[in-house]
Amino acid sequence: MTKSKLEAIREAMEGGKPTMVDVAKLAGVSAMTVSRVMNGKGLVRESTRRKVAEAVAALNYTPNQEARNLAGSKPIRVGFLYSNPSAAYLSEFLVGLLTQSGLNNVQLFVEKCEAGAQEAEQTQRLIENGLDGIILPPPLCDSVSVLRCINDAGIPAVVVACGLPDAQVGAVSIDDYDAAYRMTRHLITLGHQRIGFILGHPNQTASARRLAGYRAAIAEKGADAGEELVVPGMFTYRSGLDAAETLLSLAERPTAIFASNDDMAAATVAVAHRLGLDVPGDLTVTGFDDTALATTIWPELTTVRQPIAGMAREAVQSLVRRVRALREGEDAAPEQITMDSELVRRQSDAAPRTRPPARLPQSASKRSYAS
């Protein structure tokens, strides 16, 4: 998308107000494709949706509301209930959610929900806004009380990044098992046999699926399967610090650590640096999600790219399709959508050193400096 092309389209616009045709010209697609993207109908490639979204933003295009009303396209009221400890994850999710909501004539109601006893009560308050549907990211996508409240209200819902979604609700996810399996195999292929693993939140199904993928690759390749190599985490930076200290204080520490998200991987890099360890020379560190954090630390993280913003956009479109079908009296079964993940190599992984790894003194505390 060049500046000259954008300027030319702006100069040619009648009355200075962009049309769908102008968006199509700037995005390099047909007007019909723009219509599909904005209405959430039909199969459109992720790259094409991105081009259309960028063109809409560049031209500050808003659909003709009168035309939409004549076509019977009432705004769709969607609730977004979140309780996520990772600011990086939530930020990317919101970008995708807000972008697609603008394209699909969706009125978004956002509410924070603290995990625990008040989940059902807060969900019910959100539902009372007269919602047409709800989107749930992790960890609420796994909350039995929240899902029960939504089902009792009889409104559609889409859960995102749930390891084992319920067939009664729509879902957008990746294959967490396969992604973790591929990352672990990658580390073994580099030559690592002693690989530490930092778990995610114990109440999230995606966390269990990632652990299962890690263990499957370890068993298949005959790498070290010691239970001391698997330590608990909570998907938070703080929990990553504690987990990394536990792993790096082992008498025979791992040569690689695979953390279940980028926040905990970044914390592991910080602990390694404090101990005087070179990453990746002395220790390989990998993460999961590919949030903005992965490229803002040093060294940049090798990680699993989960298309967070793309999953949020897909969730909006899936929910819009179902709501519109229900409005027209059609049978609308929940959609179960699996998106692709990708192993992204950067600077935090390497083959283990050929010399024996340095050992921390047995008497040293977790916060001692490696010699």
C-alpha angles and dihedrals in degrees: 000000000000127000092233091055091050092049092049092053092047092051091050095049114115111240090354092278117122122230133201088262090057090051090050092051093050093046092045094235137106123276087242090059091051088051092051091051094048094045095043092233128132131013114298126173117250091237090054092049089052092052091050092048091051092049092049090052094045093051095037087231121182122183119250101263094199091055090049092051092049088054090053094248103146118186113270115229111218127181122213113199116187141176107165125155093202112083091189092055094045092048093056092044092053092050091057093041096051094042094053094040089059091050094048101046090249123160106213124210112194123195133168115228121196111220113247141049096346096056096100093045093051091046091052091051090054092048090053088069087080096256126187092205147343135231119208123193122188133325094021090051086075097044110120093196094051094048092047090052091051093047091049089053089052097228127134120257137187121204119204129210094001112156095214109016122198112250090227093070133050117258140195115190148131127240098267092182093055094043093053091043091054093047092050092048089050091056092048090049089055087058103263115142100166106058123171120213126203113205125221127227110323092224095057119090092210089062092056092047092053091050090050091052091050092050093047092056092045091052094044094052097037095239122157108295098185112155090224088070093067113073131175125257136168102217088261129117090236093055089048091058092053093045094048092050090052093051096043093050093059114118087239104030123199121263090217135030123200111197121199093234140014095254091061092041090054089050089051091054089051092052091047091053092049089053091052094250121146116232115241096000096065099015134021114213126190133176143190133243103032094234121171088271090070092069099035097065129069121275096026112242129257101219148151110271110225108184094233098168090041091051090052091051091048090050091055092049093046092050092046091052092051095046092049091048091051090049089055092050095250126143104257115187117192113265120235107204124184116194128197124262126202136208106231117198119207132148105302100079132067141142113287117263115268091230117080110275116258114260125219114236111264091233095050119109122233090261097051122118115253114245 
